Amino acid sequence: MSKPFLEVDGLSKVYPDGQGGELTVFEDIRFALEKGEFVCIIGHSGCGKSTILNVLAGLDEASAGNVVMNGKEIKGPGLERGVVFQNYSLLPWKTTLNNIVFAVRARWPEWSKEKVKEHSERYLKMVGLDHALNRKPSQLSGGMRQRVSIARAFATQPELLLLDEPFGALDAPPRAVIPDELVTICEETRQTVSMTTHELEQPYHLTDPHFQLPY
């Protein structure tokens, strides 16, 4: 029997509680993702969804357990994993286009400037921001900034895409359209996705079978 694309085994996270004891955020989390699956972790704010995602991204360390992707244990960040955070995480001194270009150039340093620019513009057009290529993040609405983050993550074509409440800041029109576009792109590219959300209705529209943290 072949191994799953991503395997999470016995994952736990514990913090000091400031009083000499410990606070357990989650414990003994076990699940697996197959290549091309779109799965969702559901739970209320503060239950540990983002912490799990950060461990998968290699941005945080678990207190116990391990995560294996493509046969290799995740020990830190890597270009094979893309992340869309709740707080945009854009470079404020770069334009919308150059935020994408920066990531694409890091992913494919051998590409020509023309190819990098064309590739970046294509993904900005995908999220409806081809009219705002030269704006800085401070000149964009919160929803537009999040759309740039989504475009940047897709543009690097990661093996695993991690979405942390990606639609919460979107304005009404793109909020209705982008989730459907996301599913279409994932189906075409067989993109593997893990998304967190506190909205109970959203996963059933977007994802394959998912699991739920204590709500």
N, C-alpha and C positions, 0 to 999 in steps of 0.2 A: 504494500500500500504506500503510495507516494505521500510525502510530507506536504502540509498546506503551505501556501505562499507566505503567510504570516501566522506565527504561533505565539500566543501569550500564555505563559504557564506560571501559575501561583503568584501572580503579581500583587504586592502589598505596598502600602505607603504609610509611614508612621512619622509624626512630627513630635518634638518635645512640646508639652502643654504649658510650659513656663512655670509650673509648680512642682517640678521634679518628676512628673509622670510623662505619659505619652498619649498622644491623640492619634487614633487610627482613622485614616481617611477612607481607605478601602483595604480589603484583604482577600487573598486567594482568588484573584480574578483569573479566569481561564476562558479563552476563546480562540478561534482560528478564522482566518480569512483566506478564501481561495482567490486566485488570480482573476481579476475582473469583477469581483463582488463590490457592491455598494452597501455598506452596513452602517448602522447608527447606534450610538450609545445615548440613551435617554435618561434624564434625571434632573432634579431641581437644582437651583443654584447652590453651590457649595458642597455638592455630594461627591466631587472628585472626578467629574468628566474631563475637565481641562487638564488635570494632573495626569490622567491616563494618556491623554493625547500627547502631552509633553514628554512622557516616557517613550511613547512610540516614535516621537520625533527625535529623541536623543537629547532633548533640552533639559531633562530632569532624570534623576536616578531613582529607581524603585528601592524600597527598603528590603524587599525580598522578591524572588522570582526572576524571570528573564523573558526577553522578547527576541524571537528569531525570525528574520526575514530572508527569504531565499537561501536558507541554510547558514546564514551568518548572524551572530548575536549582535543586537544593536547596542553600541557602547557610546555613541555620541551623534551629533548632527551629521547629515550626509546629503549630497545633491540628489540621491535617488529617492529622497522623501521631500515632498513639498507641503508647506503649512500655510493655511489661511487663518490668522488670528482674529479675535473679536475686535482688537483695537487697531486694525489696519497695518501697523508696522511699516509704513512707507518712509523713504528717505526724504525729509522735508525740503532739502536744498535741490532736489532733482525734479525735473518735469515728470508728468504722467508717463510719457513715452520712455524717458531715461530710467525710470524706476523699473520698467520691464526690461529694457536693454541691459541694465546692470546685471540682472539675474540671468538673462539668456546668455550673455557673454561669459559669465562664470560657468555656466553649464556646458557651453560649446566654445571654448577659447580659440579654436581653430577656424571658426566661421568668419567670413568677411563682414565688414561693417554693413554692407548693403543687405546681406542675408539676415544679419541680426536685426536690422531695422525693419525689414519686410516681415519677418517672423513676429516681431513684437507688435507691429501695427495690426497684424491679422487678429491677434488675441484681444487687443483693445477694441477692435471693431466688433468682435464677438460679444462683448459686454456693453456695446452701445456707447463707447467713449472715443470713437475716432474723430469726433469734433473737438476733443479736449486734450490733444496730444501734448501741447506746449504749456499747459497749466501746471502750477505747483500744487501740492496737496492742500495748502492753505486756501487755494482758490476753488476747491471742490467741496461739495456737500459731504456729509458723513456717508451717505449711501454710495456716492460716486467713488469715494476713497476705498470703500470695501469692494467695489467692482474692480478697481485697479488691482487690489490684492488678489482677487479671484483670477483675474487675467494673468497676473504675474506667476501665480502658482501653476496654472495650466500651461503657460508658455514654456516652462522648463520641462514639461512632459515627465514628471517623476513617476517612478514605479509605484509609489504609494502616495496618495494625496490625503492629507489630514485637514479636516475642516472643523474649526471650533466656533459653533454658533455663527455660520457664515452669512446668514440672511437677516440677522437681527437689525442691522443698521441700514438695510436697503430701503430706498424710497418705494412708494406703492407700485408704480408701473413696473420697474425692474424686479421687484419682489415677486410679482406674479409671473414674470417671463423667465428670469434667469434660472430658477430651479429646473424648469422643463428643459432649457438649453443645456444645463449641466448634465442632466440625465442623458440627453441625446449625444453629447460629446463623449460621455463615459461609455455609452454603448458602442459608439463608433471606434473608440480607441482601446476598448477593454481596460479602461483605467480602473485601478483598485482604489477604493475610497473608504475612509472611516470618518464619520461625522458625528459631532456631539450636538445635542439640542435639548431644550427643556419643553419644546412644543410637541405635545403628544400626537397631533394630527399629521405633522410634517413627514415623519419617517415612512408612514404607510404609502405616501404618494411617491417617495423618492427611492426607497431602499429595498434591498433584499432582507431576509429575516435578520432581526437585530436583537440585542439584549438590553435590559433595563436595569439601571441601578436603583436602589431603594428610593422611592419618591416620597 
